[in-house]
Amino acid sequence: MQEGSKRVRIANRIFQYEKELKDSLRQRLELVEPGLKAADGGREREVATGKIDITAEDVNGNYVVIELKAGTCPTGALEQVLGYSADLEAETGKPCRAVIVASDFPPRIRAAAKRANEVYLVTYRIDSMDVLRSAPQ
């Protein structure tokens, strides 16, 4: 059973890391896109297909769904963020774009994102505990 407890600790650390990433990025949304501002009151917004990590508005007042992934972007993240953005657009009637933020993206996700309209991939790097850098892909 010791092996199982290791998995729990790792899962807890990944969860904590994603929370730290979310907290840090909320304070620096301009790293994702200039003029971006939070539009969710600091809380995850729930839509029919799940909870959006960060809901923001761009300079034109359109929604931007931001999905955060601690580490390399996993399989399924693209369909996840597309579902969230489609749900939010249907609920609000406002145009909605999607952004996935991860430390890296596998080639298949990079290729698929090129075909998905209004989806952007952003990588991040943490240079120290309190410095978050990102770059659009």
N, C-alpha and C positions, 0 to 999 in steps of 0.2 A: 504493500500500500504506500510505501514511501514514494514510489514512482508517481502515483496519482497526486500526491501532495505537491510534488515538484511541478506538475502540470498546472495545478491551481495557482501556485505562486507565479508561474510564468504568465498565465492568463490574467491574473490580477495586475501584474506589472504592465502588460500590454494595455489593459484597460486604463490604468493610471497614466501611462504615457500618452494615450490618445486624449485623455482629459486635459493633461498638461498642454498638449499640442493645441487643443481647441481653445483653452483659456488664453494661450499666448497669441494665437492667430486672431481671436476676437479683438484684441487690442491693436492689431496691425493689419486690418483688412486691405489697406492700400498696397500691401505686398502682393496680394492676389490680383488686384486691379485698382488703379487710381480712382478715387471718388467713391469706392464701395463703402457702404455703411450697413451695420446690422439692422435687421428689420424683424427681429424675433424676441425682443425684450430680454435677451441673454439666455433664453431657454430653447431647447429643441422643439421644433414645431412638428406636430403629428399630422400625417396625411394618411390616406387609405393604405398605402403600402409600407408605412413605417415612420420612423422619426428622422427628421432632417437635422444633421449636426449643426449647421449654421445657415439661417435664411438671411440673405442680404438684399439690398437694393442697389442698383447701379445709378449712375448720374442721370439716366433717363427715367428713373422710377420703376424700372422693370426688375423682377425678382431674379436672384441668382441663388441657386441651391448649391451649397458647398458640403461635400462629403469628405471627411478626413479619414485617412488610413495611416496607422502607425507602421512605419516600415514600408516595404514594397507593396504596391497595390495588388490585392488578391483577385483571383478570378471571381466574377460576379459583381464587382463594384460598379462596372459600367452600366449594367442593367439596373442595379440598385438606384443609382443617381438619375438615370433616365426615367424610372418609375416615379421617383419623388418629384422630379420637375414636371412630368406630365400631370401628376395629381394636383400639384400646386397651381399650375396653369388652369386646369379644369375648375378648381375650386374658386379661384380669384378672377379669372378672365383676363389676367395680365400676362404678357409675354414672360417667359421664364427660361433662363439658361442654366447650365449645369457645370460645376467645376469639381474635379477630384484632386485632392491634395495628398500626395504620398512622397516618400523619399525616393522612389524609383518606380518605373512602369515597365512591365514585361513587353516585348515586341508585339505580341498579339493584341494587348490592350491599346498600345500606341496606334497600331494599324486600324483597329476597330473605331477608335475615337475620331480618326480622320473621316470616317464615313457617317458618323453621328453628327447631325446638325446641332449647333449651339452647345457643344461639349468641349471643355477645355481641361487639359491636364497641367497641373502645377507641381513641381518638385520642391521639396524643402530640404534644408540642411541646418542642423543646429550646431553652431560653432562653440557655444557655451550654454550653460543652463538658461540664460535669459536672452539669447540672441537667436532669432528665427529669421532665416533668409528663404525667399522663394523665387522661383523663376518660371514663367509660363512656358509650356512646351509647344 
